[in-house]
């Protein structure tokens, strides 16, 4: 939480208590806007964005709330900003020569990967509110206090976009602007106490408990699209396998497999005789230049060699297996032809 003070708070809604607070007096005069790269604002893996009335946007670590990077898009004050993917867009106010504030007609866009500003987008209306449209890459819904809004594609800055005007019988100003998570509805909150709702279709769908959909990360494969059979550390689970009713090749019969266990090597008596136990922790002098979590045993390397020889002897040669399968298939075809 923030506000017109020099502190931001981490508040637990379930226990109704403040978990921690951080002073931002050396970076920001206040904190009027708080947004995050994660939709639930709870994940500790995202970035927290805090905006102040002096036109600054500060990127913070969600775990420590410490400053990571700073942007100063507007010389006057900050009105609104939003994040989508690796882009940040903001609108605000600029200072005139006389020291007064006026609406900045440029949308400032930043690339969060390179931490640099992109080409600004000039608007015909006075941008005060903005939101990225869900489901569309780079499309921003920009609104003014007069009730006029338009959809702007930041990647096609030269393409004009249509305007939409909220008709109000009583004069007043728009105080808030929001959108639905499925991008079907846009709504204005008016100073007269009314709400103006816009829809992209005659029959829209409302979901009172809308939550974002989380998708699993796609498997990462090498550029060639395959895994070398000699690559011992390659995860087989990264290869997408179709679901079939046939038995996979990795399912071996119990008669073709043998369980082998690697026994724990015995500790030399020379080490145990010189050991000291302090608070249930045994420590011995390192006379063999061993690294941490490394066990010394003269017969250990010999045992590893025997296990490797045993594994090579019991391993299946893929070429021989392919030849056997091919010959069996050929014999079955010949038998069917003879029949």
Number of C-alpha atoms within 10 A of each C-alpha: 14 18 15 12 14 16 17 20 15 15 14 11 8 6 8 8 10 12 10 12 14 13 14 17 11 7 13 20 18 21 24 17 18 19 16 19 18 14 11 9 14 11 13 12 11 16 20 22 25 24 28 22 20 19 22 21 24 21 20 19 16 20 13 10 20 14 16 12 13 16 15 15 24 24 16 22 23 26 22 18 25 20 19 18 11 12 16 18 25 26 27 28 25 20 15 11 7 6 9 10 15 14 20 24 19 21 21 21 22 20 14 16 9 8 13 10 16 13 13 16 18 15 16 9 19 22 27 26 23 26 21 23 22 16 10 11 13 18 18 20 19 23 26 21 21 19 22 18 25 21 19 21 20 18 12 11 14 10 9 12 11 8 13 13 14 17 11 15 7 10 10 14 16 23 17 18 23 16 20 15 15 15 14 17 17 17 17 23 18 22 15 14 9 12 16 16 13 15 15 10 9 6 8 10 11 12 9 6 5 10 10 9 5 6 6 5 6 8 9 9 13 8 7 6 8 9 15 8 7 7 8 8 6 13 10 10 8 12 14 9 9 6 7 7 6 6 8 10 6 6 7 10 7 8 6 8 10 8 5 9 7 8 8 8 13 12 11 12 9 9 14 12 9 10 14 13 9 8 6 7 8 10 13 13 10 9 7 7 9 10 9 6 5 8 13 16 12 10 10 15 11 11 14 12 11 12 15 12 12 12 12 11 9 12 10 11 9 9 9 10 11 11 11 12 12 12 12 12 12 12 12 12 12 11 10 9 8 7 6
